Amino acid sequence: MQKISVANAAAVGLGAIIGAGIFVLSGTAIALAGPYSLLAFILVGAIALIMALVIGELSALMPNAKGATYSFAYNAFGSEIGFITGIAVYLSFSTAISAISLGFGTYLASLLNMSTAAFAIPFAILLVVAVAILNIAGITKAAKTDFWLVIIKLSVLFIFAAFALLFSFKSGFANTISNFSTAGFTITSIFAASVAIFFAYSGFQTISTFTSKIKNKGKGAAKAIVTAVLVSIIVYVLIDFSLMILAPASTYRIAADPLAFALRYAKAPSVLVLLVDIGALVATTSATLAMMLSSSRMLYQLGKDGLLPKAIRKYNAERDVATNGVVISAIIGIITLFSGNIYIIAAISNFGLILSYIISCLAQIHFRRIMSRSKFTAAMPLYPYLTVIAIVALLALLIGMPREALVMGDILVLVLLLTYYFFRELKGKKPVKIKLFD
């Protein structure tokens, strides 16, 4: 079977990272922290980079695992923690399909001068169906398609940044500097912005769901993961900076179209506004493609490990596609479009991602403790210091999440625990008893 290049693998990760987030969350970060949002993007990017190193190392250690952070949790700590982590992360990925595709539908309806209320959901459904078909066609085709979508998306973003620099030159340096006024913002705003934008970096673990198909397997996957995060940090900081060149930080609000707002504020040519809208469509398509790929393969891995019914395990080895996983993820994504409460869905998604990252750090510590150094072909530097820093930072972000998100996350974990032990009892499995202390 044809192998996926490191560049194509990195493109899949970038497709998930630089998706709808950069067209939405960049403005949210500025609205919350103003010029300090630049520090927030760098801070969260640093955390994401550490996690990229952790997940890259674990991917190299388990190249045949398709469940990303779930597989790491399952292999390190067994079925109980694996089940909770796997379902939580799967919900993060599958429900993200809905949120991202709805962004696509909204942008497309607006671009065609059609009612967003009437046409956003139908357009979103069309995208989900199209992306599902592409995924069923095969992972190699999906990865190559995502590569070109990412190239187009990055090109649009760099054109946007180039216009911002030209605008700054014409407006004068003094006028541009005044846009970066910190009046009304405090240094503590960095934390609020960090909590909001953390998930804009989360798509890189998509790469770890198909490590075995990447050239050089573990080493190739680790390189692709780190590359995706490094590029995303540069792009996020560049776009955030460009936004504040075009419009004062104080003018931003939490809205879905910060790039378009900035261009309108700067009285940019209409053709540039159109180009950015098209870029948003490409971005949401690319991100939906990556999330569909990740969620379907994670669901398949849960089924293969016996934590979900046999029907989940249908797999086309020739095309390397978890067929039923793709169909189920598409159905969940479409159903969620009609939920009417994206905030709660996003809260569950965010909680699951942070939980999975913390468990992955603990899994790395576990495998480092029990295995010889020679087994780690893509060992991260400065272990265990970077891992400890990541755990502390992730716990801080978790504590700083909105109360509603924490409540929903706690309920999710409780429900998964009860579900796990209900089915364990039906199987008549004996409880595992160990002594933690002598």
C-alpha positions in Angstrom: 0.0 0.0 0.0 1.2 3.5 -0.9 2.7 5.3 2.1 1.7 8.8 3.1 4.5 11.3 3.0 5.5 13.4 6.1 4.3 16.5 4.3 0.9 15.0 3.6 0.6 13.8 7.1 1.6 17.2 8.5 -1.1 18.7 6.2 -3.8 16.6 7.7 -2.7 17.9 11.2 -2.6 21.4 9.9 -6.0 20.9 8.3 -7.4 20.1 11.7 -5.5 22.8 13.6 -5.9 25.7 11.2 -9.5 25.2 10.4 -12.4 27.2 11.5 -10.5 28.3 14.6 -8.3 30.8 12.9 -11.3 32.5 11.3 -13.2 32.6 14.6 -11.0 32.2 17.7 -8.4 34.8 16.7 -11.0 37.5 17.1 -12.3 36.0 20.3 -8.8 36.1 21.7 -8.4 39.8 20.9 -11.8 40.6 22.3 -10.8 38.9 25.6 -7.2 40.0 25.9 -6.5 42.7 23.3 -2.8 42.9 22.4 -2.0 40.4 25.2 -3.7 37.8 22.9 -0.3 37.5 21.1 1.2 36.2 24.4 -1.8 33.9 24.8 -1.2 32.3 21.3 2.5 31.9 22.1 1.8 30.4 25.5 -0.8 28.0 24.3 1.4 27.2 21.3 4.2 26.3 23.7 1.9 23.9 25.6 0.7 22.4 22.3 4.3 21.9 21.1 5.2 20.0 24.3 2.1 17.8 23.8 3.2 17.3 20.1 6.5 16.0 21.4 4.7 13.7 23.9 2.2 12.4 21.4 5.0 12.1 18.8 7.0 9.9 21.1 4.0 7.7 22.0 3.0 7.4 18.3 6.5 6.1 17.5 6.2 3.7 20.4 2.8 2.4 19.1 2.8 2.9 15.3 0.0 0.5 14.7 -2.5 2.1 17.1 -5.3 4.0 15.4 -6.9 5.6 18.5 -4.5 8.5 19.2 -4.7 9.5 22.8 -7.2 6.8 23.5 -4.7 4.1 22.5 -2.1 5.5 24.7 -4.4 5.5 27.7 -5.7 2.0 27.0 -2.2 0.5 26.5 -0.8 2.2 29.6 -3.7 1.9 32.1 -6.1 -0.6 30.8 -9.7 -0.7 29.7 -11.3 1.5 32.4 -9.3 4.6 31.8 -9.1 3.7 28.1 -12.9 3.6 27.8 -13.4 6.9 29.5 -10.6 8.7 27.6 -11.7 7.1 24.3 -15.3 8.0 24.4 -14.5 11.5 25.7 -12.1 12.2 22.9 -14.4 10.6 20.3 -17.2 12.9 21.3 -14.7 15.8 21.0 -13.9 14.8 17.4 -17.3 13.8 16.2 -19.2 16.8 17.6 -16.5 19.1 16.2 -17.6 17.9 12.8 -20.9 19.5 13.4 -19.6 22.8 14.7 -17.0 23.1 11.9 -19.4 22.1 9.1 -22.0 24.6 10.4 -19.3 27.3 10.0 -18.9 26.2 6.4 -22.7 26.4 5.9 -22.9 29.8 7.4 -20.0 31.2 5.3 -21.4 29.6 2.1 -24.9 31.0 2.6 -23.5 34.4 3.3 -21.2 34.3 0.3 -24.2 33.4 -1.9 -26.3 36.1 -0.3 -28.7 33.5 1.0 -30.4 33.3 4.4 -28.0 31.8 6.9 -30.9 30.7 9.1 -32.5 28.7 6.2 -29.5 27.4 4.3 -26.6 27.0 6.8 -27.6 23.6 8.1 -28.5 22.1 4.6 -25.1 23.3 3.3 -23.4 21.8 6.4 -25.1 18.5 5.8 -23.9 18.5 2.2 -20.3 19.0 3.4 -20.5 16.2 6.0 -21.8 13.8 3.3 -19.1 14.8 0.8 -16.4 14.5 3.4 -17.7 11.1 4.5 -17.6 9.8 0.9 -14.0 11.1 0.5 -13.0 9.3 3.7 -14.6 6.1 2.6 -12.6 6.4 -0.7 -9.5 5.8 1.3 -7.1 7.5 3.7 -4.4 8.1 1.1 -6.8 10.0 -1.1 -8.1 11.9 1.9 -4.6 12.9 3.0 -3.6 14.1 -0.4 -6.8 16.1 -0.8 -6.2 17.7 2.6 -2.6 18.6 1.5 -3.9 20.8 -1.3 -6.7 22.3 0.8 -4.1 23.3 3.4 -1.9 24.9 0.7 -4.8 27.0 -0.5 -5.8 27.9 3.0 -2.3 29.0 4.0 -1.9 31.0 0.8 -5.1 33.0 1.6 -3.9 33.7 5.1 -0.5 34.9 4.0 -2.2 37.2 1.4 -4.3 38.6 4.3 -1.1 39.2 6.3 0.6 40.8 3.4 -2.3 43.2 2.9 -2.1 44.1 6.7 1.6 44.9 6.3 0.9 47.1 3.2 -1.9 48.8 5.1 0.4 49.5 8.0 3.0 51.0 5.7 0.5 53.3 4.0 -1.3 54.3 7.3 1.9 55.2 9.1 3.8 53.5 11.9 2.3 55.7 14.6 -1.3 54.9 13.7 -0.5 51.2 13.7 1.0 51.3 17.1 -2.1 53.0 18.6 -4.1 49.9 17.6 -2.1 47.9 20.1 -3.2 49.9 23.1 -3.7 47.8 26.2 -6.2 50.2 27.8 -9.1 48.1 29.2 -7.1 44.9 29.2 -5.1 43.4 32.0 -2.3 40.8 32.1 -4.7 38.3 33.7 -6.7 38.5 30.4 -4.0 36.2 28.9 -5.4 33.3 30.9 -9.0 33.9 29.7 -7.8 34.1 26.1 -5.6 31.0 26.6 -8.6 28.9 27.8 -10.6 30.1 24.8 -8.0 29.4 22.1 -6.4 26.2 23.5 -8.5 24.0 21.3 -7.5 25.9 18.2 -4.2 23.8 18.4 -5.7 20.5 19.3 -6.0 18.9 15.8 -2.5 17.6 15.6 -3.3 14.3 17.3 -5.2 13.4 14.1 -1.8 12.4 12.7 -1.3 9.7 15.4 -4.4 7.8 14.1 -2.6 6.7 11.0 1.1 6.4 12.1 1.6 3.0 10.4 0.7 4.5 7.0 3.3 7.3 7.2 6.8 6.9 5.7 9.2 5.9 8.4 6.2 5.2 10.6 6.9 6.5 14.2 9.7 8.8 13.3 7.8 10.2 10.3 4.6 10.7 12.4 6.6 12.5 15.2 8.2 14.8 12.7 4.8 15.5 11.0 3.1 16.3 14.4 5.9 18.7 15.5 5.9 20.3 12.1 2.1 20.9 12.1 2.3 22.6 15.5 5.3 24.8 14.7 3.6 26.0 11.5 0.3 26.6 13.3 2.0 28.7 16.0 3.7 30.9 13.3 0.4 31.3 11.4 -1.7 32.1 14.5 0.6 34.7 15.8 1.0 36.3 12.3 -2.8 36.5 11.8 -3.5 37.8 15.3 -0.9 40.5 14.8 -2.3 41.3 11.3 -5.8 41.7 12.7 -4.6 44.4 15.2 -2.8 46.2 12.4 -6.0 46.5 10.5 -8.3 47.4 13.4 -7.8 48.6 17.0 -7.8 45.8 19.6 -10.7 47.5 21.4 -13.0 47.2 18.4 -13.1 43.4 18.3 -16.0 41.4 19.7 -16.7 37.7 20.0 -17.9 37.1 16.5 -17.6 34.5 13.8 -15.9 36.6 11.2 -12.9 38.6 12.6 -10.9 38.5 9.4 -13.8 39.9 7.4 -14.5 42.5 10.1 -10.9 43.7 10.0 -10.9 44.0 6.2 -14.1 45.9 6.2 -12.8 48.2 9.0 -9.7 48.9 6.9 -11.8 49.4 3.8 -10.1 46.6 1.9 -10.9 45.8 -1.7 -14.1 43.7 -2.0 -12.1 41.1 -3.9 -9.9 40.5 -0.9 -13.0 40.1 1.4 -14.3 37.5 -1.1 -10.9 35.7 -1.1 -11.0 35.5 2.7 -14.5 34.1 2.6 -13.4 31.4 0.1 -10.5 30.7 2.4 -12.9 30.2 5.3 -14.8 27.6 3.2 -11.6 25.8 2.4 -10.5 25.9 6.0 -13.8 24.4 7.3 -13.7 21.8 4.6 -10.2 20.8 5.5 -10.9 20.7 9.3 -14.1 18.6 8.7 -12.1 16.2 6.6 -9.4 15.8 9.3 -12.0 15.4 12.1 -13.9 12.8 10.2 -10.7 10.8 9.7 -9.7 11.0 13.3 -13.1 10.2 14.8 -13.8 7.2 12.6 -10.5 5.6 13.3 -10.7 6.2 17.0 -14.2 4.6 17.0 -12.8 1.6 15.1 -10.0 1.2 17.6 -12.5 1.2 20.5 -14.4 -1.5 18.8 -11.3 -3.6 18.0 -10.3 -3.4 21.6 -13.7 -4.8 22.6 -15.0 -1.7 24.4 -17.7 -1.1 21.8 -20.0 -3.6 19.9 -18.7 -5.7 17.0 -20.5 -3.6 14.4 -18.0 -0.8 15.0 -15.2 -3.0 13.8 -16.0 -3.0 10.1 -12.8 -2.1 8.3 -11.7 -2.0 4.7 -8.0 -3.1 4.8 -7.4 -2.3 1.1 -8.4 1.3 1.5 -7.4 1.5 5.2 -10.8 2.9 6.1 -13.0 2.3 9.2 -16.2 2.3 7.1 -18.8 2.1 9.8 -16.8 4.6 11.9 -17.1 7.1 9.1 -20.8 6.5 8.7 -21.5 6.8 12.5 -19.4 9.9 12.8 -21.2 11.5 9.9 -24.6 10.7 11.4 -23.6 12.1 14.8 -22.3 15.2 13.1 -25.5 15.7 11.2 -27.7 15.0 14.2 -25.7 17.5 16.3 -26.4 20.2 13.8 -30.0 20.2 15.1 -29.1 20.2 18.8 -29.6 24.0 19.2 -26.9 24.2 21.9 -23.4 24.2 20.4 -22.0 25.7 23.6 -22.7 22.6 25.7 -21.3 20.4 22.9 -18.2 22.5 22.7 -17.8 22.3 26.5 -17.9 18.5 26.4 -15.4 18.6 23.5 -13.0 20.9 25.3 -13.1 18.9 28.5 -12.4 15.6 26.7 -9.4 17.0 24.9 -7.7 18.4 28.0 -8.4 15.1 29.9 -6.9 13.1 27.1 -3.7 15.2 27.1 -3.2 14.8 30.8 -3.7 11.0 30.5 -1.2 11.0 27.6 1.4 12.7 29.7 0.9 10.1 32.4 1.1 7.3 29.8 4.4 8.7 28.7 5.7 8.6 32.2 4.4 5.0 32.6 6.1 3.7 29.5 9.4 5.6 30.3 9.4 3.9 33.7 8.8 0.3 32.4 10.7 0.3 29.1 14.3 0.6 28.1 15.6 3.8 26.6 16.3 2.1 23.2 12.6 1.5 22.6 11.9 5.2 22.2 12.9 6.0 18.6 11.4 9.5 18.8 12.2 10.4 22.4 11.3 14.0 23.4 14.0 16.2 24.8 14.1 17.5 28.4 12.1 14.6 29.8 10.5 14.7 32.4 10.6 18.4 32.9 8.6 19.3 29.8 6.0 16.6 30.7 5.6 18.0 34.2 5.2 21.5 32.9 2.6 20.3 30.4 0.6 18.5 33.2 0.6 21.6 35.4 -0.4 23.9 32.6 -3.2 21.6 31.4 -4.6 21.3 35.0 -4.6 25.1 35.2 -6.5 25.4 32.0 -8.9 22.7 33.1 -9.6 24.6 36.4 -10.0 27.8 34.5 -12.7 26.5 32.1 -16.2 27.9 32.5 -18.2 26.3 35.3 -20.7 24.9 32.8 -17.9 23.1 31.0 -16.6 21.6 34.2 -20.0 20.4 35.3 -20.8 18.8 31.9 -17.3 17.2 31.9 -17.8 15.8 35.4 -21.2 14.4 34.4 -19.7 12.8 31.3 -17.0 11.0 33.3 -19.6 9.8 35.9 -21.8 8.4 33.1 -18.9 6.7 31.4 -17.8 5.1 34.7 -21.3 3.8 35.4 -21.6 2.5 31.9 -18.3 0.8 32.1 -19.0 -1.0 35.4 -22.6 -1.9 34.2 -21.3 -3.8 31.3 -18.4 -5.2 33.3 -21.0 -6.6 35.8 -23.0 -8.1 33.0 -19.9 -10.0 31.8 -19.3 -11.3 35.4 -15.8 -9.9 35.6 -14.2 -10.0 39.0 -13.0 -6.7 40.4 -9.2 -6.0 40.4 -7.9 -5.6 43.9 -4.4 -4.3 44.6 -2.7 -2.8 47.7 -1.5 0.7 47.1 0.4 0.6 50.4 2.0 -2.2 52.4 
